[in-house]
Amino acid sequence: KDKVPVLGDLPFLGRLFRSESSHTEKKNLIIFVTPRIIDPAGNPVHTMENLPYDPNSIPPQKPVAK
């Protein structure tokens, strides 16, 4: 809500000296999670060379339609 000081507070003429507006904004948050298996000491169990699967064999996922 914006208004001209004093003039925007007048009972009837004040409408000429003030304005209201609204704004809606949509945001998307994307979180990428990469799981890693580690032993109790914190060392990785698998490296990229000895993964139990081929990372390139995973097909890309299609976006989900809303």
C-alpha positions, 0 to 999 in steps of 0.5 A: 500500500502506497500513499502520499503523506497526509493527503492519502489519509484524507477521508474522501479525497485520500483515494486519489493519493494512494494505491494498492497492488499485490504481487505473487511470485512462485519459486521452486526448490530443487534438492539433489541427493547423492547417497554414499555407502561408508564404513564405520570409520567413514571411508567410502565402501565403493569408489566410482571405479568399483560401483556395483552398477554402471552409473551410465546404465541408469536412464535419465528420468522424464519430468513429472507433469503436474 
